[in-house]
Amino acid sequence: MRRLSLALLALALLISGCRAAATPPSTAATGGARTPVRIAMGYIPDVQFAPFYVAQARGYYQAAGLEVTIDHSDVRDALVQVGQGRLTFANAAGDEILQARAQGIPIKLVFQTFQQLPVAIFAKQSAGIKTPADLRGKTVGVPGRFGATYIGLLAVLYAAQVPADQVNIVEIGFTQAAAVREDKVDAAVGYFNNEPLLLQAEGIPVDVLPVSEYISLVSNGIIAADTLIETQPDLVRRFVSATARGLQETIADPEAAFRDALRFIPELPAERQAFELNKLKQTTALWQSAVTQQHGLGYSDPAAWETTYRFLRESGLLQAQVEVTSAFTNDLRP
C-alpha cells in the first residue's frame, strides 16, 4: 500500500494558509437521501481493501444512510484535506498520523483496519538471512527512502539494535521481487502478503522477516478530522460500523468477499485471480491479533502507539513532540 508523502502534506498545508476550518458533510437527510462520504485509499484498487468493497457491494453503507465514494486516485495531500474537512476520510498508518499532527494537521485514527504492519524483509534462503542481525553487511533494497517499506526496515533495525549504517540500503524502485530473484540485492523490503508469495509461486524458497515479529507499529486504518469527530460523531460511527461489518464478513468468508471485490478491480486479469485470492486469505491474518480477540476488530492499542512514537522520536524521523493519545480514539467503533 503506497504511503502518502508527508512533505507534500506539509507544503499543501502551508499553501492553504489555514489549519482546519472544516465544513464536514451534512448529516443524512430525511426522505431517503444519503450523506455523501469520500475515503481516499492512497493506492490503486486492490484486494487489501476488500472490507470496504464488501460494505459497498452488500449495501451496508447505503443502509447507514451514506453515499460512499472509494477514491483510488493519487490524492497526495489527503491528510491535509481530511484535516480541513474537504475529504471525509482517508487510509493512513500511525507514523503518518503522528507526523501529520506534528505539522498541525488535526486528524486521528478512528478504526485500525490492519492490526499488523504488512511489511516484511525477504531474501532467498540461500542468502542466509534468518534474523535482523544477519542484515549486517548485506545489501537491502527498498523502493525509496520513504513510505512503509523504508519505515519498516528502519524499525526492525532499531528493534534489533542493528545500526542502519551497518546495512547497505539501496533504492531499487518497486522492483523488490525481481531484484531478489536476479540477485541484485541480498534482501528487499516489501509486503509479506505480496512479493514473497510471488517468489514462492515461482518455486524460489525465501526467508521472510515480518516487521510485526520484531516491533509493534500502528498500521493502517481510517482517519478522520478532529472537527468531524467532535461535530458529527454519528456520521463517523455509521461509516466505521458498516466498514467493520465488511471486515468481519471478509475474514469469515474471503472467497465470497473476493467475488465482491472483483467488481471494484476491473483491471485484474483472470490469470492472476488465484494469486490475488490467496493474497486476500493471507491478508485476513493481518486484520486480527491478540488485541482484537480481547477488544474487537478495529481496536487501536495504546501500547503500540507509544512504541511507534518512541521509535520515530529516537530514530530522528519525528522532530516534534506529539501528544500520542490525541492521535487515535477507540470510542467510535461499534
Number of C-alpha atoms within 10 A of each C-alpha: 20 14 18 24 16 21 14 14 21 20 12 17 22 13 9 13 8 12 15 22 11 18 14 20 17 12 15 17 10 8 6 10 13 19 17 15 20 18 21 25 27 20 18 14 21 19 22 20 20 28 26 25 28 28 26 24 17 14 15 21 25 19 15 17 21 23 16 19 12 18 16 14 12 14 16 18 18 27 35 29 24 29 29 26 21 19 22 25 29 26 24 27 23 24 22 21 24 27 24 24 21 17 20 17 25 22 28 27 29 26 29 28 26 25 27 23 24 24 24 26 28 29 29 21 13 10 18 13 22 14 14 19 15 13 22 17 13 16 17 26 30 26 19 15 13 15 18 27 27 19 18 23 25 20 23 25 21 19 15 14 11 17 12 16 9 13 17 15 21 15 16 17 12 14 16 25 22 16 19 24 18 9 13 15 22 23 28 32 29 28 22 22 22 20 21 27 20 16 19 12 11 10 9 14 15 21 19 21 20 22 28 20 11 16 21 21 26 29 26 26 23 24 29 25 28 24 20 23 19 10 12 15 14 15 24 23 19 20 24 20 21 24 27 24 19 25 25 16 17 25 20 12 12 23 15 12 25 22 14 21 25 17 13 19 14 9 10 14 8 7 8 9 13 10 14 18 17 16 18 24 20 17 22 20 15 17 22 19 16 9 14 15 10 9 13 15 23 28 27 26 19 15 12 17 22 16 15 21 24 13 21 20 15 11 13 10 14 19 13 12 12 18 10 15 11 14 21 24 19 16 11 19 20 16
